[in-house]
């Protein structure tokens, strides 16, 4: 146990964020550099090392949280990163992007503030990078087997790294011009600077993983060709079919899917554009969708100099406290203020968009909405609450509905889909096609980054067993596992 009285004597303290007026002038991460280090040992000491650590259950990766909390408290950073890397390939990603279901399941959180697990995690990995504690793990021998991984998001990267370390020759195919998937082009720079991806990719290259960008499997290279060239195929292409909003005026210029808008802002940071082709500068911006992607659109629009930003959500405003029907250790639906919400904009709940209207040139100018209430299992408009708000740029951030099958990849492979539009798989992540596996959002549907990495690791173990008859790779989850969310 770290500090036997830590949870009694030390209060919760989070990492310091840079002032809003400062961080809105750039695209750097919002946290003060190194702000975690002076407080992290004491915060790690709040961990009670409880007899049954429910944080393990809250984390799909099964992170050994009490162990590396204890090591961080004792300033044993080498031991802490060894324990952290034992279950998580990319803690610098999860420590920045995961909503931390582990903290919702923390035993201390039953009647006090939970341990700041994410803060401890990201400090351990950042310190390891600074101290040279992250090194390539080159396999001692090669198996002679080859594996293709389709998609370079967190699931694909985790599967690729595990399979490379097991001795297989792995090639990762990415249709975009850079590796990273949604990590690269869906997550704004202010949430995670892309240098974290770049150095992890260099580690993987040094281990032997090969990367091919600008190759779309299904058109540039067919599914049949992939199966002929490789002994196994892992589909980790994500759930990229965005949910649309079929209302009058949807066709107006200025109404975009979030994933049409966000990647362009990231490409500016990569040096591809001087200014984003779709920009919020000087515009009244509406973000439809109250989740993390909506918050990403909000923070991006504010940095681009929007005249105003309004985020709309059809659901009612969540409460500040854990609801009674979502008891510990489930991950509750509570009101959250992200770093982007601190920076500005308005949030409007319990409203539904009825239509858009535009000018004579076909540019969107107004969004028309109505207040709604949830009755008899459906959202019902409230009479007399119709109104309009200025809208010169609208981003749709309403989630994703399944795997994109338009390029022919799924059909060419001969893989079946499940009832939700995801690639179907069995208990070992295998599709109906021999040697073809699926992991991450492509099989699970839209989910959290921590689930994507866990699925990538588990699918890698299944592929390794398929290729060699047995495996020593860990498999933290099964495809049927679901998060502890009501």
C-alpha positions in Angstrom: 0.0 0.0 0.0 1.3 3.4 -0.9 0.4 5.7 2.0 -1.8 4.0 4.6 -3.4 7.3 5.5 -3.2 9.0 2.2 -6.9 8.8 1.4 -7.6 10.4 4.7 -5.0 13.1 4.8 -4.7 14.1 1.1 -7.4 15.8 -0.9 -8.0 15.4 -4.6 -5.8 17.6 -6.8 -5.9 17.7 -10.6 -3.3 18.9 -13.0 -3.3 22.6 -13.6 -4.7 23.9 -16.9 -3.3 26.9 -18.7 -5.4 30.1 -18.5 -8.2 30.1 -21.1 -7.1 33.4 -22.7 -3.6 31.9 -23.2 -4.5 28.5 -24.5 -7.0 29.9 -27.0 -4.1 31.6 -28.8 -2.4 28.3 -29.7 -3.1 24.6 -30.3 -0.9 23.2 -27.6 -2.2 20.8 -25.0 -4.2 22.6 -22.3 -2.2 21.4 -19.3 0.7 23.3 -17.8 3.8 21.4 -18.8 5.1 19.3 -15.9 2.3 20.5 -13.6 1.6 16.9 -12.6 5.0 16.1 -11.2 5.0 18.1 -7.9 1.6 16.6 -6.8 1.6 13.2 -8.4 3.3 11.2 -5.7 0.8 12.4 -3.1 -2.1 11.8 -5.3 -0.9 8.2 -6.0 -0.7 7.8 -2.3 -4.4 8.3 -2.0 -4.9 4.8 -3.5 -6.1 2.4 -0.7 -4.8 -0.8 -2.4 -8.2 -2.2 -1.6 -8.7 -5.9 -1.2 -10.8 -6.1 -4.4 -9.6 -3.3 -6.7 -12.8 -2.5 -8.7 -10.7 -0.1 -10.9 -9.4 -3.3 -12.5 -13.0 -4.2 -13.5 -13.7 -0.6 -14.7 -10.7 -0.7 -17.0 -11.0 -3.1 -20.0 -7.3 -3.4 -20.1 -7.1 -4.7 -16.6 -4.5 -2.1 -15.7 -2.6 -2.9 -12.5 -3.6 0.4 -11.0 -2.8 -0.1 -7.3 0.6 -1.5 -8.2 1.8 1.4 -10.2 0.1 3.9 -7.8 2.3 2.4 -5.1 5.4 2.6 -7.3 4.7 6.2 -8.3 4.2 7.1 -4.6 7.7 5.7 -3.9 9.2 7.5 -6.9 10.0 4.1 -8.5 9.3 5.4 -12.0 11.1 2.5 -13.8 8.9 0.0 -11.9 5.8 2.0 -12.5 6.2 2.1 -16.3 7.0 -1.6 -16.3 3.7 -2.4 -14.6 1.8 0.1 -16.7 3.2 -1.2 -20.0 2.4 -4.8 -18.9 -1.3 -4.1 -19.8 -1.4 -1.0 -21.9 0.6 -0.4 -25.1 -0.1 3.3 -25.3 -0.7 4.9 -21.9 0.2 8.3 -23.3 -3.0 8.0 -25.4 -5.4 6.7 -22.7 -3.9 9.0 -20.1 -5.0 12.0 -22.2 -8.1 10.8 -24.0 -9.9 8.1 -22.0 -12.9 9.2 -19.9 -11.5 7.0 -17.1 -14.1 4.4 -16.2 -11.5 3.2 -13.8 -12.0 6.3 -11.7 -15.8 5.7 -11.7 -15.1 2.3 -10.3 -12.6 3.4 -7.6 -13.6 2.1 -4.2 -12.5 5.5 -2.7 -15.1 7.1 -5.0 -18.0 5.5 -3.1 -18.1 8.3 -0.6 -15.1 10.5 -1.5 -13.3 11.9 -4.5 -11.8 9.0 -6.5 -8.1 8.6 -7.0 -6.9 10.7 -10.0 -5.8 7.6 -11.9 -5.5 9.3 -15.3 -3.1 11.9 -13.9 -0.9 9.3 -12.4 -0.9 7.2 -15.6 0.1 10.0 -17.9 2.8 11.2 -15.6 4.3 7.7 -15.5 4.5 7.4 -19.2 5.7 11.0 -19.9 8.4 10.6 -17.4 9.4 7.2 -19.0 9.7 8.9 -22.4 11.9 11.7 -20.8 14.1 9.2 -19.0 14.6 6.8 -22.0 12.4 4.2 -20.4 10.5 3.5 -23.5 12.6 1.3 -25.9 11.8 -0.9 -28.9 11.1 -4.5 -28.0 12.5 -6.4 -30.9 11.4 -10.1 -31.1 14.2 -12.7 -30.6 13.0 -14.7 -33.6 10.7 -14.4 -36.5 7.8 -16.8 -37.1 7.8 -16.6 -40.9 4.1 -15.7 -40.7 2.7 -12.5 -42.1 -0.2 -10.4 -40.9 -2.0 -7.4 -42.5 -3.7 -4.9 -40.2 -6.3 -2.7 -41.9 -6.5 0.6 -40.0 -4.0 2.5 -37.8 -6.2 3.7 -35.0 -5.6 2.5 -31.4 -7.1 -1.0 -32.1 -5.0 -1.5 -35.2 -1.8 -0.2 -33.6 -2.2 -2.3 -30.5 -2.8 -5.5 -32.5 0.2 -4.7 -34.8 2.6 -4.0 -31.9 1.6 -7.2 -30.1 1.9 -9.4 -33.2 5.2 -7.8 -34.2 6.6 -8.6 -30.7 5.4 -12.1 -31.1 7.7 -12.5 -34.1 5.3 -12.1 -37.0 5.9 -9.8 -39.9 3.1 -7.2 -39.7 2.1 -4.5 -42.3 -0.4 -1.8 -41.2 -2.4 -0.3 -44.0 -3.9 3.2 -43.6 -6.0 5.0 -46.2 -5.1 8.5 -44.9 -1.8 10.1 -45.6 -0.5 9.7 -42.0 -0.7 6.9 -39.4 -3.0 7.3 -36.4 -6.6 7.0 -37.6 -8.9 9.1 -35.3 -5.9 9.7 -33.0 -4.3 11.6 -35.9 -7.3 13.4 -37.5 -10.2 13.1 -35.1 -8.6 14.3 -31.9 -7.6 18.0 -31.8 -4.1 19.0 -31.1 -5.1 20.7 -27.9 -6.3 17.4 -26.4 -3.3 15.4 -27.6 -0.3 16.7 -29.5 0.6 14.5 -32.4 4.2 14.2 -31.3 3.0 11.5 -28.9 1.8 9.4 -31.9 4.9 10.1 -33.9 7.4 8.8 -31.4 5.3 5.7 -30.7 5.2 5.0 -34.5 9.0 5.3 -34.5 9.2 2.7 -31.7 7.0 0.3 -33.6 9.1 0.8 -36.8 12.2 0.0 -34.8 10.5 -3.2 -33.6 9.8 -4.3 -37.2 6.2 -3.1 -37.9 5.8 -1.8 -41.4 3.4 1.0 -42.3 1.7 1.7 -45.7 -0.2 5.0 -45.9 -2.4 6.2 -48.7 -3.6 2.7 -49.4 -7.3 2.0 -49.2 -8.1 -1.7 -48.9 -11.1 -2.4 -51.0 -10.1 -0.1 -53.9 -6.3 0.4 -54.1 -5.8 -3.2 -52.9 -8.6 -5.6 -52.9 -9.6 -7.9 -50.0 -8.9 -10.9 -52.1 -5.3 -9.7 -52.8 -4.8 -9.1 -49.1 -5.8 -12.6 -48.2 -3.5 -14.0 -50.9 -0.5 -12.1 -49.7 -0.9 -12.6 -45.9 -1.4 -15.5 -43.6 -3.9 -13.5 -41.5 -5.8 -10.3 -41.7 -7.0 -8.0 -38.9 -9.7 -5.6 -39.8 -9.4 -2.5 -37.5 -11.0 0.0 -39.8 -13.2 1.7 -37.2 -16.9 2.6 -37.3 -16.7 5.5 -39.7 -20.3 5.7 -41.0 -21.4 9.0 -39.4 -25.0 9.4 -38.2 -26.7 12.0 -40.4 -29.5 14.5 -39.8 -32.1 14.1 -42.5 -34.0 17.4 -42.1 -34.9 20.1 -44.7 -31.9 22.2 -45.5 -29.3 19.5 -44.8 -27.9 20.0 -48.3 -27.0 23.7 -47.6 -23.4 24.7 -47.8 -21.8 25.0 -44.4 -23.5 21.9 -42.9 -20.7 19.3 -42.3 -20.1 16.1 -40.5 -17.7 16.6 -37.6 -15.2 14.3 -39.3 -15.2 16.6 -42.3 -14.4 19.5 -40.2 -11.9 18.3 -37.5 -9.3 16.6 -39.8 -8.8 19.9 -41.7 -7.9 21.7 -38.5 -5.4 19.0 -37.7 -3.9 19.2 -41.1 -3.2 22.9 -40.5 -1.1 21.8 -37.5 0.6 19.2 -39.7 1.6 22.0 -42.1 -0.6 20.9 -45.0 -2.7 24.1 -45.0 -2.1 27.7 -43.9 -5.8 27.9 -43.0 -8.4 25.2 -42.8 -10.6 25.0 -45.9 -13.6 24.7 -43.5 -13.1 27.4 -40.9 -15.2 28.9 -38.1 -13.5 32.3 -38.3 -16.0 35.1 -37.7 -19.0 32.7 -38.0 -21.8 31.7 -35.8 -21.2 28.0 -35.2 -23.7 25.4 -34.1 -22.4 22.0 -32.9 -25.1 19.3 -32.9 -24.2 16.6 -30.4 -23.2 16.8 -26.8 -20.5 14.2 -26.6 -16.7 14.4 -26.7 -16.6 14.9 -30.5 -19.0 17.9 -30.1 -16.6 19.3 -27.4 -13.7 18.8 -29.9 -15.7 20.9 -32.5 -16.4 23.5 -29.8 -12.7 23.9 -28.8 -11.6 23.9 -32.5 -14.1 26.6 -33.5 -13.1 28.8 -30.6 -9.5 28.6 -31.6 -10.4 29.5 -35.2 -12.0 32.7 -34.0 -15.7 31.9 -34.2 -18.1 34.7 -33.5 -20.2 32.4 -31.3 -20.5 28.7 -30.7 -23.6 26.9 -29.5 -23.7 23.1 -28.7 -27.1 21.4 -29.0 -28.1 18.2 -27.3 -31.4 16.4 -27.6 -31.0 14.8 -24.1 -31.8 16.7 -20.9 -29.0 18.2 -18.9 -27.4 15.5 -16.7 -27.2 16.0 -13.0 -24.0 16.9 -11.1 -24.1 13.9 -8.8 -24.2 10.1 -9.6 -27.9 9.2 -10.3 -29.5 6.6 -8.1 -30.1 4.2 -10.9 -26.4 4.3 -11.9 -24.8 3.1 -8.7 -21.1 2.6 -8.1 -19.1 1.0 -9.8 -20.9 1.8 -13.0 -19.7 4.8 -15.1 -22.5 7.4 -14.4 -23.9 9.9 -16.9 -23.2 13.2 -15.1 -22.7 16.8 -16.2 -19.1 17.2 -17.4 -17.2 20.4 -18.1 -14.3 19.6 -20.5 -11.4 21.9 -21.1 -13.2 23.1 -24.3 -16.4 24.0 -22.3 -14.3 26.1 -19.9 -13.2 28.2 -22.9 -16.6 29.5 -24.0 -19.7 28.7 -26.0 -23.2 27.9 -24.9 -24.8 24.5 -24.2 -28.5 24.0 -24.9 -30.2 20.8 -23.8 -33.5 19.1 -24.6 -33.8 20.6 -28.2 -34.2 19.0 -31.6 -33.3 20.5 -35.0 -36.3 20.8 -37.3 -34.7 22.4 -40.4 -32.0 24.7 -41.7 -32.6 27.8 -43.8 -30.1 29.6 -46.0 -29.4 32.5 -48.3 -29.9 32.8 -52.1 -26.4 31.4 -52.7 -27.2 28.2 -50.8 -25.2 29.0 -47.6 -26.7 28.0 -44.3 -27.8 31.0 -42.2 -30.2 29.8 -39.5 -30.9 26.6 -37.6 -34.5 26.1 -36.5 -35.2 24.1 -33.4 -37.8 23.1 -30.9 -37.7 22.0 -27.3 -38.5 18.4 -26.6 -39.4 16.2 -23.7 -39.0 12.4 -23.3 -42.4 10.7 -23.2 -43.4 7.1 -23.8 -40.0 6.2 -25.1 -39.7 9.0 -27.6 -38.8 12.7 -27.8 -41.9 14.8 -28.2 -41.8 18.5 -29.3 -43.1 21.0 -26.8 -45.7 23.3 -28.5 -44.8 26.9 -28.7 -41.1 26.5 -28.2 -40.0 26.8 -31.8 -37.2 29.3 -32.4 -34.2 29.9 -34.7 -30.6 30.8 -34.0 -27.9 32.1 -36.4 -25.8 29.4 -38.0 -23.2 30.0 -40.6 -21.3 26.8 -39.9 -22.9 23.6 -38.5 -21.1 20.5 -37.5 -22.9 17.2 -36.9 -21.3 15.3 -34.0 -24.0 12.7 -33.4 -21.8 9.6 -33.4 -21.3 6.7 -35.8 -23.6 3.9 -36.9 -21.3 1.2 -38.2 -18.5 0.1 -40.4 -18.1 1.9 -43.7 -18.7 -0.7 -46.4 -18.8 1.6 -49.4 -15.2 0.8 -50.5 -16.0 -2.9 -50.9 -13.5 -4.1 -48.2 -16.1 -6.1 -46.2 -17.7 -7.5 -49.3 -14.4 -8.5 -51.0 -13.3 -10.3 -47.8 -16.6 -12.1 -47.6 -17.1 -11.0 -44.0 -20.6 -10.9 -42.6 -22.1 -8.0 -40.7 -24.1 -8.2 -37.4 -27.5 -6.6 -36.8 -25.9 -3.3 -35.9 -23.9 -2.9 -39.1 -20.5 -4.0 -37.5 -18.3 -6.8 -38.8 -19.5 -10.0 -37.1 -17.1 -12.0 -35.0 -17.0 -15.0 -32.7 -15.6 -15.4 -29.2 -12.1 -15.3 -30.6 -12.5 -12.1 -32.7 -12.6 -14.3 -35.8 -15.0 -13.4 -38.7 -16.8 -16.1 -40.7 -13.8 -16.0 -43.1 -10.8 -18.2 -42.1 -7.8 -16.1 -41.1 -9.7 -12.8 -41.0 -10.2 -11.2 -37.6 -11.8 -7.9 -36.5 -11.2 -5.7 -33.5 -12.0 -2.2 -32.2 -15.0 -0.1 -33.4 -15.2 -2.1 -36.6 -16.5 -5.1 -34.6 -17.7 -3.4 -31.4 -19.3 -0.3 -32.7 -18.4 3.2 -31.6 -16.7 3.0 -28.2 -13.8 4.3 -26.0 -10.1 4.3 -26.8 -9.4 2.0 -23.9 -11.8 -0.6 -25.4 -10.1 -0.3 -28.8 -6.6 -1.0 -27.3 -8.0 -3.9 -25.2 -9.7 -5.4 -28.3 -6.5 -5.0 -30.4 -4.5 -6.8 -27.7 -7.1 -9.6 -27.4 -7.4 -10.0 -31.2 -3.6 -10.2 -31.5 -3.6 -13.1 -29.0 -6.2 -14.9 -31.1 -4.3 -14.3 -34.3 -1.1 -15.5 -32.7 -2.8 -18.7 -31.6 -4.2 -19.2 -35.1 -0.8 -18.8 -36.7 1.2 -20.9 -34.2 -1.2 -23.1 -32.4 -0.7 -21.4 -29.1 0.0 -17.9 -27.7 1.6 -16.2 -24.7 0.1 -12.9 -25.6 -2.5 -11.5 -23.0 -6.1 -11.3 -24.0 -7.8 -8.9 -21.5 -11.3 -9.1 -22.9 -13.8 -11.1 -25.0 -15.9 -9.6 -27.8 -19.0 -10.0 -25.6 -17.6 -7.9 -22.7 -19.4 -4.6 -22.2 -18.5 -1.5 -20.2 -19.9 -0.9 -16.8 -22.4 1.8 -18.0 -26.1 1.7 -17.3 
